[in-house]
Amino acid sequence: MIIVSFVIIKIGIKDVLPADLISMGFYLLSWGIFTLFMTIATISHNTITKLVFGSLTILSFTLAIGDFIGIVLLTKFAGGIGIITGLFAIYSAVGQIVNSELNKEVLPL
């Protein structure tokens, strides 16, 4: 859902102007607040889940700040955080599937 809404905001809809950086900043800030609450909710979960949500929170806030102040370099830095977040998420997914299928902890979570 976030991808669809992001694409709609970025490319715009016919006869509707695309979002400016301040609007995108508020949009990303709202996702940052949501992921912050989700991060707090993962305190009792495994380490990789904490890393996924923690890095996702940092990513959302970094993207929001980058859009608010208009520094492209900060937004590109956030892209690196996004790659790290994605790697955490992939490891988490693979670890859960492998550990579940083999009925033992092969990949520590």
Buried (B, 14 or more C-beta within 10 A) or exposed (E): EEEEEBEEBEEEEEEEEEBEEEEBBEBBBEBBBBBBEBBEEBEEEBEBBBBBBBBBBBBBBBBBBBBBEEEEEBBEBBEEBBEEBBEBBEBBEEBBEEBEEEEEEEBEB
